[in-house]
Amino acid sequence: MATLTIHNIDPDIKAAALKILKGHGMTANAALSAFLSKIVSDHGAKEHCFCCNLDLNEETRRDLAEAKAGNVQYVECKDTGDLFNNLGI
């Protein structure tokens, strides 16, 4: 089995979540495995993740299809100021 290491989790959220999980008799590993398994099973069945179950309008569906087809130009931004500048905001 592969090892997954996740960094930059808010320590307060992590502590609260671990306390809740412990109360339910679960480890962080078991919870994360269940969460990742749910993502995989939902994606295979519905082509989207349960946490992204959105009612998409036609424009969004078209944009997602274009992105999946690789017809999207990606721009790398060094920070949020650069992002907003590129967006003209």
Secondary structure by P-SEA (a helix, b strand, c coil): cbbbbbccccaaaaaaaaaaaaaacccaaaaaaaaaaaaaaaaaaccccccccccccaaaaaaaaaaaaccbbbbbbccaaaaaaaacc
